[in-house]
């Protein structure tokens, strides 16, 4: 049995089929059509076989010779080329199957990050849309190219599973786009952090939703992303669309563990560069020991201060 894409291609009819059918209906040869249009016979044959597109000029020549409106030929050509492109796109998507199977697809479907499609070309298309890229080549440039990402801690080039990690990070970016954020205000954020330390003391509670709203009012995107299979990442801090993202996992051993991680990522936002990417607990990632120590110290001091209030 032929694959579905091959069947679809075999069913596409170029505008030349309609031209040939009409020529046979009126008893005109391709040679006569070429003479009447003032075109080489080979060119007319290419148009009829679909090798040559019907241009605006050709459409009006066909209208004059065959009496069929130019608009018909223009629309027929457009529909054919669109159908042909869709088939070629599906074929290209299928060629990226190996890339797709590197991701924890079943887990991403279960979490609702991808549609539950069984057709491989549809699945590839959904994954490309998830990442907001045109092809697997762009994924490699953004997440896994050593030379391009050399200034960003080599990003994911050497980590244990760059595919799953990149999916988790991308989900955080998509969550960020759903938030209403102001422009980043570092001074205001520092002020709010003092308020957060008090409200998050042992005798009081501060929900994640409230914490997220406070951060958003300062232009900081705080998101919590479900744990993804093969993505053993605890948290991440980076800048996205001119605003900092603090992305946390959904699994923490205790409240103190959560707050220690939160303030650690806050430190990266306040103390370190906008072009840097900080990933926690990811094997193979190049770590700046000095900056991680600064973040750890800031977090411990923040936690200590929180507990004294």
ROSEVEX-938651 format. One line per 3 residues: number of its first residue (from 1); for each residue x, y, z of N, C-alpha, C. Coordinates in Angstrom, 2 decimals. Example, Ala and Ser with C-alpha at 12.3 -4.5 7.8 and 13.67 -1.06 7.14 Angstrom:
BEGIN
1	13.19 -5.69 7.80 12.30 -4.50 7.80 13.20 -3.30 7.80; 12.85 -2.25 7.08 13.67 -1.06 7.14 12.90 0.03 7.87;
# end
This chain:
BEGIN
1	0.85 -1.20 0.00 0.00 0.00 0.00 0.88 1.25 0.00; 0.53 2.23 -0.83 1.31 3.45 -0.91 1.12 4.30 0.35; 2.20 4.97 0.82 2.06 5.90 1.93 1.07 7.00 1.58;
4	0.38 7.54 2.59 -0.66 8.54 2.35 -0.16 9.77 1.61; 1.07 10.22 1.91 1.61 11.40 1.24 1.81 11.12 -0.25; 2.29 9.93 -0.58 2.50 9.56 -1.98 1.17 9.52 -2.72;
7	0.13 9.04 -2.06 -1.20 9.00 -2.67 -1.70 10.42 -2.92; -1.50 11.30 -1.94 -1.92 12.71 -2.09 -1.23 13.35 -3.28; 0.06 13.08 -3.44 0.80 13.67 -4.56 0.25 13.17 -5.90;
10	-0.08 11.89 -5.96 -0.58 11.31 -7.21 -1.95 11.87 -7.60; -2.67 12.41 -6.62 -4.02 12.93 -6.88 -4.03 14.41 -7.27; -2.89 15.08 -7.13 -2.83 16.50 -7.49 -2.83 16.66 -9.00;
13	-3.66 17.54 -9.49 -3.77 17.77 -10.93 -3.29 19.18 -11.28; -2.27 19.30 -12.14 -1.79 20.63 -12.54 -2.79 21.30 -13.49; -2.76 22.63 -13.60 -3.66 23.35 -14.50 -3.55 22.86 -15.95;
16	-2.35 22.33 -16.28 -2.15 21.84 -17.64 -3.09 20.72 -18.00; -3.55 19.95 -17.00 -4.52 18.88 -17.27 -5.81 19.47 -17.82; -6.20 20.59 -17.25 -7.43 21.25 -17.71 -7.24 21.82 -19.11;
19	-6.06 22.37 -19.37 -5.76 22.89 -20.71 -5.85 21.76 -21.73; -5.21 20.63 -21.42 -5.19 19.51 -22.34 -6.60 18.96 -22.57; -7.38 18.88 -21.51 -8.77 18.39 -21.65 -9.56 19.31 -22.57;
22	-9.36 20.62 -22.42 -10.11 21.57 -23.25 -9.63 21.50 -24.70; -8.34 21.32 -24.91 -7.81 21.19 -26.28 -8.42 19.98 -26.97; -8.51 18.87 -26.25 -9.11 17.66 -26.83 -10.59 17.86 -27.11;
25	-11.25 18.65 -26.25 -12.69 18.90 -26.43 -12.96 19.71 -27.69; -12.09 20.70 -27.96 -12.32 21.55 -29.13 -11.53 21.09 -30.36; -10.72 20.04 -30.20 -9.97 19.50 -31.33 -8.75 20.30 -31.71;
28	-8.14 20.98 -30.75 -6.95 21.79 -31.04 -5.71 21.05 -30.53; -4.62 21.12 -31.28 -3.37 20.49 -30.86 -2.54 21.47 -30.02; -1.55 20.94 -29.32 -0.64 21.79 -28.56 0.15 22.71 -29.49;
31	0.47 22.18 -30.65 1.24 22.98 -31.63 0.43 24.19 -32.08; -0.87 23.98 -32.34 -1.71 25.10 -32.77 -1.88 26.11 -31.64; -2.04 25.60 -30.42 -2.16 26.49 -29.26 -0.91 27.35 -29.13;
34	0.26 26.74 -29.33 1.52 27.48 -29.23 1.59 28.56 -30.29; 1.17 28.22 -31.52 1.19 29.21 -32.60 0.27 30.37 -32.28; -0.94 30.07 -31.81 -1.93 31.11 -31.53 -1.52 32.00 -30.34;
37	-0.75 31.41 -29.41 -0.28 32.19 -28.26 1.05 32.88 -28.53; 1.70 32.50 -29.66 3.00 33.08 -29.96 4.08 32.59 -29.02; 3.96 31.32 -28.60 4.92 30.74 -27.64 5.57 29.50 -28.25;
40	6.79 29.17 -27.83 7.45 27.94 -28.32 6.63 26.72 -27.93; 6.64 25.70 -28.77 5.90 24.47 -28.48 6.38 23.82 -27.18; 7.71 23.85 -26.96 8.27 23.24 -25.76 7.76 23.92 -24.49;
43	7.61 25.25 -24.57 7.13 26.01 -23.40 5.68 25.64 -23.08; 4.86 25.49 -24.12 3.46 25.11 -23.92 3.37 23.71 -23.32; 4.24 22.82 -23.79 4.24 21.46 -23.25 4.66 21.46 -21.78;
46	5.62 22.32 -21.42 6.04 22.44 -20.02 4.89 22.93 -19.14; 4.10 23.87 -19.66 2.95 24.40 -18.92 1.91 23.31 -18.71; 1.64 22.56 -19.76 0.64 21.49 -19.68 1.08 20.37 -18.73;
49	2.38 20.08 -18.68 2.90 19.04 -17.79 3.10 19.52 -16.35; 2.90 20.84 -16.13 3.05 21.38 -14.78 4.47 21.75 -14.43; 5.37 21.64 -15.40 6.78 21.99 -15.13 6.99 23.50 -15.13;
52	6.10 24.20 -15.80 6.19 25.66 -15.90 4.90 26.26 -15.34; 4.99 27.22 -14.42 3.77 27.82 -13.86 3.07 28.73 -14.86; 1.78 28.89 -14.65 0.99 29.79 -15.50 1.14 31.21 -14.95;
55	1.83 32.05 -15.71 2.04 33.43 -15.30 0.80 34.28 -15.64; 0.82 35.53 -15.21 -0.28 36.44 -15.52 -0.43 36.61 -17.03; 0.73 36.75 -17.72 0.70 36.91 -19.17 0.11 35.66 -19.83;
58	0.55 34.50 -19.39 0.05 33.24 -19.96 -1.45 33.11 -19.74; -1.91 33.50 -18.57 -3.34 33.40 -18.24 -4.18 34.22 -19.21; -3.72 35.44 -19.54 -4.48 36.29 -20.46 -4.36 35.80 -21.90;
61	-3.23 35.20 -22.24 -3.11 34.61 -23.57 -4.07 33.43 -23.73; -4.20 32.63 -22.68 -5.14 31.50 -22.70 -6.58 32.00 -22.80; -6.86 33.12 -22.14 -8.21 33.70 -22.22 -8.53 34.10 -23.66;
64	-7.55 34.73 -24.33 -7.77 35.18 -25.71 -7.95 34.01 -26.67; -7.16 32.96 -26.46 -7.17 31.83 -27.41 -8.28 30.84 -27.12; -8.48 30.50 -25.83 -9.44 29.46 -25.46 -10.79 30.00 -24.99;
67	-10.84 31.30 -24.71 -12.11 31.90 -24.28 -12.46 31.62 -22.83; -11.49 31.14 -22.05 -11.71 30.87 -20.62 -11.03 31.99 -19.83; -11.75 32.66 -18.91 -11.21 33.83 -18.22 -9.83 33.62 -17.60;
70	-9.02 34.67 -17.65 -7.67 34.61 -17.08 -7.74 34.32 -15.58; -8.78 34.84 -14.91 -8.91 34.63 -13.47 -9.03 33.14 -13.13; -9.66 32.37 -14.03 -9.79 30.93 -13.81 -8.41 30.29 -13.78;
73	-7.56 30.63 -14.76 -6.23 30.03 -14.85 -5.33 30.47 -13.69; -5.48 31.72 -13.30 -4.67 32.23 -12.18 -5.04 31.50 -10.89; -6.34 31.35 -10.65 -6.79 30.65 -9.44 -6.45 29.16 -9.49;
76	-6.56 28.58 -10.68 -6.23 27.16 -10.84 -4.75 26.92 -10.55; -3.90 27.82 -11.05 -2.46 27.71 -10.82 -2.13 27.88 -9.33; -2.77 28.86 -8.70 -2.53 29.13 -7.28 -2.92 27.93 -6.42;
79	-4.07 27.34 -6.71 -4.54 26.18 -5.95 -3.59 25.00 -6.12; -3.12 24.81 -7.34 -2.20 23.69 -7.62 -0.88 23.87 -6.88; -0.30 25.06 -6.98 0.99 25.31 -6.34 0.88 25.20 -4.82;
82	-0.26 25.63 -4.27 -0.45 25.53 -2.83 -0.55 24.06 -2.40; -1.30 23.29 -3.15 -1.44 21.86 -2.84 -0.10 21.15 -2.98; 0.66 21.53 -4.01 1.97 20.92 -4.23 2.93 21.29 -3.10;
85	2.87 22.54 -2.67 3.74 22.98 -1.57 3.41 22.24 -0.28; 2.13 22.04 -0.02 1.72 21.34 1.20 2.24 19.90 1.20; 2.23 19.26 0.03 2.77 17.91 -0.08 4.28 17.92 0.16;
88	4.96 18.85 -0.47 6.42 18.94 -0.30 6.78 19.26 1.14; 5.95 20.07 1.80 6.17 20.39 3.20 6.03 19.15 4.07; 5.01 18.35 3.79 4.82 17.11 4.54 6.00 16.17 4.35;
91	6.49 16.09 3.11 7.64 15.23 2.82 8.88 15.70 3.57; 9.04 17.02 3.64 10.17 17.58 4.37 10.03 17.30 5.87; 8.82 17.41 6.38 8.58 17.14 7.79 8.90 15.68 8.13;
94	8.53 14.79 7.24 8.81 13.37 7.47 10.32 13.13 7.53; 11.07 13.89 6.75 12.53 13.73 6.75 13.15 14.15 8.09; 12.36 14.86 8.92 12.86 15.30 10.22 12.38 14.38 11.36;
97	11.95 13.18 10.98 11.43 12.21 11.94 12.45 11.86 13.02; 13.69 11.64 12.61 14.74 11.25 13.56 14.89 12.32 14.65; 14.86 13.57 14.24 14.96 14.69 15.20 13.83 14.65 16.21;
100	12.62 14.42 15.75 11.46 14.41 16.63 11.57 13.32 17.69; 12.04 12.17 17.31 12.08 11.04 18.23 13.15 11.18 19.31; 13.92 12.26 19.27 14.88 12.53 20.34 14.20 13.15 21.56;
103	12.99 13.66 21.37 12.27 14.34 22.45 11.37 13.36 23.20; 11.06 13.66 24.47 10.11 12.82 25.23 8.68 13.11 24.78; 8.36 12.71 23.57 7.10 13.06 22.93 5.88 12.61 23.74;
106	5.90 11.39 24.22 4.74 10.87 24.95 4.47 11.70 26.20; 5.52 12.07 26.90 5.37 12.89 28.10 4.87 14.29 27.75; 5.37 14.84 26.64 4.92 16.17 26.21 3.46 16.15 25.81;
109	3.01 15.05 25.20 1.59 14.90 24.87 0.75 14.80 26.14; 1.23 14.00 27.09 0.49 13.80 28.34 0.31 15.11 29.09; 1.32 15.96 29.02 1.26 17.25 29.70 0.45 18.28 28.91;
112	0.06 17.92 27.69 -0.73 18.84 26.87 0.12 19.84 26.10; 1.43 19.61 26.02 2.30 20.52 25.28 2.20 20.29 23.78; 1.83 19.06 23.38 1.67 18.71 21.97 0.34 18.01 21.78;
115	-0.23 18.15 20.58 -1.46 17.43 20.25 -1.16 15.94 20.13; -2.15 15.14 20.43 -1.99 13.69 20.38 -2.21 13.19 18.95; -1.27 13.52 18.05 -1.36 13.09 16.66 -0.46 11.89 16.42;
118	-0.91 10.97 15.57 -0.11 9.79 15.26 0.59 9.93 13.90; 0.19 10.90 13.09 0.84 11.12 11.79 2.15 11.86 12.02; 3.24 11.29 11.52 4.55 11.84 11.82 4.74 13.26 11.29;
121	4.23 13.55 10.08 4.41 14.90 9.55 3.65 15.93 10.38; 2.50 15.53 10.93 1.73 16.44 11.80 2.46 16.65 13.11; 3.04 15.59 13.63 3.77 15.67 14.90 4.99 16.58 14.76;
124	5.71 16.43 13.65 6.87 17.30 13.40 6.43 18.75 13.31; 5.35 18.98 12.60 4.82 20.34 12.43 4.45 20.95 13.79; 3.81 20.16 14.65 3.41 20.64 15.98 4.64 20.97 16.83;
127	5.68 20.14 16.71 6.89 20.38 17.50 7.61 21.64 17.02; 7.64 21.86 15.71 8.25 23.08 15.17 7.49 24.31 15.65; 6.17 24.23 15.66 5.35 25.35 16.13 5.56 25.57 17.63;
130	5.72 24.49 18.38 5.98 24.59 19.82 7.24 25.41 20.08; 8.29 25.14 19.29 9.54 25.87 19.46 9.56 27.21 18.72; 8.58 27.42 17.83 8.55 28.65 17.06 9.70 28.73 16.07;
133	9.98 27.62 15.38 11.09 27.56 14.42 10.61 26.97 13.10; 11.42 27.14 12.05 11.02 26.66 10.72 11.44 25.23 10.46; 12.54 24.80 11.07 13.02 23.44 10.84 13.93 22.99 11.97;
136	14.32 21.72 11.94 15.22 21.19 12.97 16.57 21.90 12.95; 16.96 22.41 11.80 18.23 23.13 11.69 18.26 24.35 12.59; 17.12 25.04 12.69 17.04 26.23 13.56 17.12 25.82 15.03;
139	16.54 24.67 15.37 16.65 24.19 16.76 18.11 24.00 17.12; 18.87 23.39 16.23 20.29 23.14 16.48 21.05 24.46 16.66; 20.76 25.44 15.83 21.45 26.73 15.94 21.16 27.40 17.28;
142	19.91 27.33 17.72 19.49 28.03 18.94 19.94 27.31 20.20; 19.82 25.99 20.22 20.03 25.25 21.46 21.31 24.41 21.51; 21.86 24.03 20.38 22.88 22.99 20.42 24.10 23.26 19.56;
145	24.31 24.51 19.16 25.47 24.84 18.33 26.56 25.42 19.22; 27.67 24.72 19.31 28.75 25.12 20.21 29.30 26.50 19.87; 29.53 26.76 18.58 30.14 28.03 18.18 29.20 29.21 18.42;
148	27.92 29.05 18.04 26.96 30.14 18.18 26.70 30.47 19.64; 26.61 29.44 20.48 26.26 29.64 21.88 27.48 29.63 22.82; 28.64 29.88 22.27 29.86 29.82 23.08 29.85 30.86 24.21;
151	29.17 31.99 23.98 29.14 33.03 25.01 28.01 32.81 26.01; 27.21 31.79 25.81 26.09 31.52 26.71 26.28 30.18 27.42; 27.48 30.01 28.03 27.79 28.78 28.78 27.68 27.53 27.91;
154	27.98 27.67 26.61 27.83 26.56 25.66 26.40 26.03 25.61; 25.52 26.73 26.25 24.10 26.40 26.32 23.91 24.89 26.50; 23.30 24.18 25.53 22.99 22.77 25.76 23.90 21.81 24.98;
157	24.94 22.33 24.41 25.79 21.51 23.53 26.34 20.26 24.21; 26.65 20.37 25.49 27.28 19.24 26.17 26.42 18.59 27.25; 25.17 19.01 27.39 24.35 18.45 28.46 23.85 17.05 28.11;
160	23.38 16.33 29.12 23.02 14.92 28.95 21.87 14.70 27.97; 20.88 15.56 27.99 19.75 15.42 27.06 19.28 16.80 26.62; 19.94 17.38 25.60 19.58 18.74 25.17 18.15 18.86 24.64;
163	17.61 17.76 24.10 16.27 17.81 23.52 15.21 18.03 24.60; 15.24 17.21 25.63 14.26 17.34 26.71 14.44 18.65 27.47; 15.69 19.02 27.73 15.95 20.28 28.45 15.43 21.47 27.65;
166	15.68 21.46 26.34 15.22 22.57 25.49 13.70 22.66 25.48; 13.02 21.52 25.51 11.56 21.52 25.53 11.05 22.13 26.84; 11.69 21.78 27.95 11.29 22.32 29.25 11.50 23.84 29.28;
169	12.64 24.28 28.76 12.93 25.71 28.73 11.95 26.46 27.82; 11.64 25.85 26.67 10.72 26.50 25.74 9.33 26.64 26.35; 8.91 25.62 27.09 7.61 25.70 27.75 7.58 26.88 28.72;
172	8.69 27.13 29.38 8.76 28.28 30.28 8.60 29.59 29.53; 9.17 29.66 28.32 9.03 30.86 27.51 7.57 31.06 27.09; 6.91 29.98 26.73 5.50 30.06 26.34 4.64 30.48 27.54;
175	4.98 29.99 28.72 4.26 30.40 29.93 4.49 31.89 30.20; 5.69 32.35 29.92 6.03 33.76 30.10 5.16 34.64 29.20; 4.93 34.20 27.97 4.13 34.99 27.02 2.68 35.13 27.45;
178	2.24 34.27 28.34 0.86 34.33 28.83 0.69 35.32 29.98; 1.79 35.81 30.52 1.73 36.71 31.67 1.62 38.17 31.23; 0.99 38.97 32.05 0.94 40.42 31.83 2.10 41.03 32.60;
181	3.11 41.47 31.88 4.33 41.97 32.51 4.54 43.45 32.23; 5.01 44.17 33.23 5.41 45.56 33.03 6.86 45.56 32.55; 7.41 46.73 32.30 8.84 46.83 32.00 9.62 46.47 33.26;
184	10.78 45.85 33.06 11.57 45.44 34.23 12.05 46.64 35.01; 11.78 46.62 36.32 12.17 47.69 37.23 12.99 47.07 38.35; 14.29 47.18 38.25 15.19 46.54 39.21 15.01 47.08 40.62;
187	14.85 48.39 40.74 14.67 49.00 42.06 13.39 48.52 42.72; 12.32 48.52 41.96 11.04 48.06 42.49 11.10 46.59 42.88; 11.81 45.80 42.07 11.93 44.36 42.35 12.66 44.14 43.67;
190	13.71 44.90 43.91 14.45 44.77 45.17 13.56 45.11 46.36; 12.73 46.15 46.20 11.81 46.54 47.27 10.79 45.44 47.53; 10.24 44.89 46.48 9.26 43.82 46.62 9.86 42.55 47.22;
193	11.14 42.33 46.99 11.79 41.15 47.55 11.83 41.22 49.07; 11.98 42.41 49.60 11.94 42.57 51.07 10.55 42.21 51.59; 9.54 42.62 50.85 8.15 42.30 51.22 7.93 40.79 51.13;
196	8.49 40.17 50.08 8.35 38.73 49.89 8.98 37.96 51.04; 10.14 38.41 51.49 10.82 37.73 52.61 9.95 37.72 53.86; 9.27 38.83 54.09 8.41 38.92 55.28 7.17 38.05 55.13;
199	6.51 38.16 53.99 5.27 37.41 53.75 5.51 35.91 53.67; 6.72 35.52 53.30 7.03 34.10 53.16 7.64 33.51 54.43; 7.54 34.22 55.53 8.09 33.71 56.79 7.31 32.48 57.25;
202	7.87 31.76 58.19 7.26 30.52 58.64 5.86 30.71 59.21; 5.61 31.87 59.78 4.30 32.11 60.40 3.24 32.59 59.42; 3.64 32.86 58.18 2.70 33.35 57.19 2.89 32.59 55.88;
205	1.90 32.68 55.00 1.98 31.98 53.73 1.92 32.96 52.57; 2.51 32.54 51.46 2.48 33.34 50.23 2.33 32.35 49.09; 1.17 32.35 48.45 0.92 31.40 47.37 1.80 31.69 46.16;
208	1.98 30.68 45.32 2.78 30.89 44.11 2.12 31.91 43.21; 0.81 31.88 43.12 0.08 32.82 42.27 0.33 34.26 42.71; 0.32 34.49 44.04 0.56 35.83 44.56 2.01 36.24 44.30;
211	2.93 35.30 44.50 4.35 35.57 44.25 4.57 35.90 42.78; 3.91 35.16 41.91 4.03 35.39 40.46 3.52 36.78 40.09; 2.42 37.18 40.69 1.84 38.50 40.40 2.76 39.63 40.86;
214	3.35 39.46 42.04 4.28 40.48 42.55 5.47 40.63 41.60; 6.01 39.50 41.16 7.14 39.54 40.24 6.75 40.19 38.91; 5.56 39.86 38.42 5.09 40.42 37.15 4.97 41.94 37.21;
217	4.57 42.44 38.37 4.43 43.89 38.55 5.78 44.59 38.48; 6.85 43.82 38.62 8.20 44.37 38.52 8.86 44.06 37.18; 8.11 43.37 36.32 8.64 43.02 35.01 9.42 41.73 35.00;
220	9.23 40.88 36.02 9.92 39.60 36.11 8.91 38.48 35.87; 9.22 37.60 34.92 8.34 36.47 34.63 8.73 35.30 35.52; 7.88 34.98 36.46 8.09 33.82 37.33 7.12 32.73 36.87;
223	7.66 31.59 36.47 6.81 30.49 36.02 7.25 29.20 36.69; 6.31 28.30 36.82 6.59 26.98 37.38 6.18 25.95 36.34; 7.14 25.18 35.86 6.93 24.26 34.75 6.96 22.81 35.23;
226	5.97 22.02 34.85 5.93 20.61 35.27 7.21 19.86 34.89; 7.55 18.89 35.70 8.73 18.07 35.44 8.51 17.29 34.14; 9.52 17.31 33.29 9.45 16.62 32.00 10.41 15.44 32.01;
229	9.98 14.31 31.47 10.83 13.12 31.40 12.15 13.44 30.70; 13.23 12.93 31.24 14.58 13.09 30.69 15.09 14.52 30.78; 14.43 15.34 31.59 14.88 16.73 31.77 15.10 17.00 33.26;
232	16.19 16.50 33.80 16.46 16.67 35.24 16.97 18.07 35.55; 16.10 19.05 35.42 16.48 20.44 35.66 15.62 21.00 36.79; 16.28 21.67 37.70 15.61 22.19 38.90 15.05 23.59 38.68;
235	15.83 24.41 37.99 15.41 25.80 37.76 16.29 26.42 36.69; 15.86 27.58 36.22 16.64 28.31 35.21 16.36 29.79 35.32; 17.35 30.57 34.97 17.19 32.03 34.95 17.84 32.55 33.67;
238	17.14 33.41 32.96 17.66 33.98 31.73 16.77 35.16 31.34; 17.15 35.85 30.28 16.35 36.96 29.77 15.68 36.53 28.47; 14.43 36.94 28.32 13.63 36.57 27.15 12.74 37.76 26.79;
241	12.88 38.24 25.56 12.11 39.41 25.11 12.28 40.59 26.07; 13.52 40.84 26.45 13.91 42.00 27.27 13.42 41.93 28.71; 13.00 40.75 29.15 12.56 40.60 30.54 13.17 39.33 31.12;
244	13.47 39.35 32.41 14.04 38.15 33.03 12.97 37.08 33.29; 13.37 35.83 33.09 12.50 34.70 33.43 13.15 33.92 34.57; 12.37 33.67 35.59 12.77 32.73 36.64 11.85 31.53 36.47;
247	12.42 30.43 36.02 11.63 29.23 35.73 11.96 28.15 36.75; 10.95 27.73 37.48 11.14 26.73 38.53 10.45 25.42 38.17; 10.98 24.34 38.70 10.35 23.04 38.55 9.13 22.96 39.48;
250	8.39 21.89 39.40 7.21 21.73 40.27 7.50 20.79 41.44; 8.73 20.32 41.55 9.06 19.40 42.63 10.15 19.96 43.53; 9.79 20.18 44.80 10.75 20.62 45.80 10.54 19.81 47.07;
253	11.63 19.55 47.78 11.56 18.71 48.98 10.82 19.39 50.13; 10.90 20.70 50.17 10.27 21.45 51.27 10.08 22.90 50.86; 9.41 23.67 51.71 9.23 25.09 51.44 10.58 25.81 51.42;
256	11.45 25.45 52.36 12.77 26.07 52.38 13.54 25.77 51.10; 13.39 24.57 50.59 14.04 24.18 49.34 13.54 25.05 48.19; 12.22 25.30 48.17 11.63 26.16 47.15 12.19 27.57 47.24;
259	12.18 28.14 48.47 12.61 29.52 48.63 14.11 29.68 48.37; 14.90 28.69 48.73 16.34 28.75 48.48 16.59 28.81 46.97; 15.84 28.00 46.22 15.98 27.98 44.76 15.49 29.29 44.15;
262	14.35 29.77 44.64 13.79 31.03 44.13 14.79 32.17 44.29; 15.33 32.34 45.49 16.25 33.45 45.73 17.58 33.25 45.01; 17.96 32.00 44.77 19.16 31.72 43.99 19.00 32.26 42.57;
265	17.84 32.02 41.97 17.59 32.52 40.61 17.42 34.03 40.60; 16.84 34.57 41.66 16.72 36.02 41.79 18.10 36.66 41.74; 19.06 36.02 42.42 20.42 36.55 42.44 21.00 36.63 41.03;
268	20.76 35.62 40.22 21.26 35.65 38.84 20.66 36.83 38.07; 19.39 37.12 38.32 18.72 38.24 37.65 19.32 39.57 38.09; 19.54 39.72 39.39 20.00 40.99 39.93 21.50 41.22 39.77;
271	22.28 40.15 39.83 23.73 40.31 39.90 24.49 40.01 38.61; 23.85 39.27 37.69 24.61 38.78 36.54 24.04 39.24 35.20; 24.76 38.94 34.12 24.47 39.52 32.81 23.18 39.05 32.15;
274	22.66 39.92 31.28 21.41 39.62 30.57 21.60 38.58 29.47; 22.81 38.40 28.99 23.04 37.44 27.90 23.38 36.05 28.42; 23.47 35.91 29.73 23.84 34.62 30.31 22.62 33.76 30.60;
277	22.84 32.45 30.59 21.79 31.48 30.87 22.24 30.62 32.03; 21.43 30.54 33.07 21.80 29.77 34.26 20.82 28.61 34.43; 21.36 27.38 34.34 20.56 26.18 34.46 21.04 25.41 35.69;
280	20.09 25.01 36.53 20.44 24.33 37.77 20.26 22.82 37.64; 21.26 22.08 38.09 21.24 20.61 38.15 21.18 19.95 36.78; 21.85 20.53 35.80 21.90 19.94 34.46 23.31 19.44 34.19;
283	23.46 18.13 34.03 24.77 17.54 33.80 25.35 17.98 32.45; 26.64 18.34 32.46 27.31 18.71 31.23 27.34 20.19 30.95; 26.55 20.98 31.69 26.52 22.42 31.48 27.74 23.06 32.14;
286	28.38 23.97 31.43 29.51 24.70 31.98 29.01 25.66 33.06; 29.59 25.58 34.25 29.13 26.38 35.38 30.18 27.41 35.76; 29.73 28.64 35.97 30.61 29.69 36.47 30.57 29.62 37.99;
289	31.62 29.04 38.57 31.63 28.78 40.01 31.50 30.06 40.83; 32.12 31.13 40.37 32.06 32.40 41.11 30.63 32.91 41.18; 29.94 32.91 40.05 28.57 33.44 40.01 27.60 32.52 40.74;
292	27.85 31.21 40.68 26.99 30.29 41.42 27.18 30.47 42.92; 28.40 30.73 43.34 28.67 30.98 44.76 27.99 32.26 45.22; 28.02 33.28 44.36 27.34 34.54 44.68 25.84 34.32 44.84;
295	25.29 33.51 43.94 23.85 33.23 44.00 23.50 32.41 45.24; 24.35 31.46 45.58 24.12 30.64 46.78 24.16 31.51 48.04; 25.13 32.39 48.10 25.27 33.27 49.26 24.06 34.19 49.38;
298	23.64 34.76 48.27 22.46 35.64 48.28 21.23 34.88 48.75; 21.06 33.66 48.28 19.90 32.85 48.65 19.92 32.51 50.14; 21.09 32.13 50.64 21.18 31.77 52.07 20.88 32.98 52.95;
301	21.40 34.13 52.56 21.13 35.35 53.34 19.65 35.71 53.29; 19.06 35.55 52.13 17.62 35.85 51.98 16.78 34.91 52.82; 17.14 33.65 52.84 16.40 32.66 53.62 16.56 32.91 55.11;
304	17.77 33.29 55.51 18.04 33.60 56.90 17.25 34.82 57.34; 17.22 35.82 56.46 16.47 37.03 56.75 14.98 36.73 56.84; 14.50 35.86 55.97 13.08 35.49 55.98 12.70 34.84 57.29;
307	13.56 34.00 57.80 13.23 33.24 59.01 13.30 34.11 60.27; 14.02 35.23 60.23 14.14 36.10 61.38 12.93 37.00 61.53; 12.18 37.22 60.44 11.04 38.12 60.49 9.86 37.49 61.22;
# end
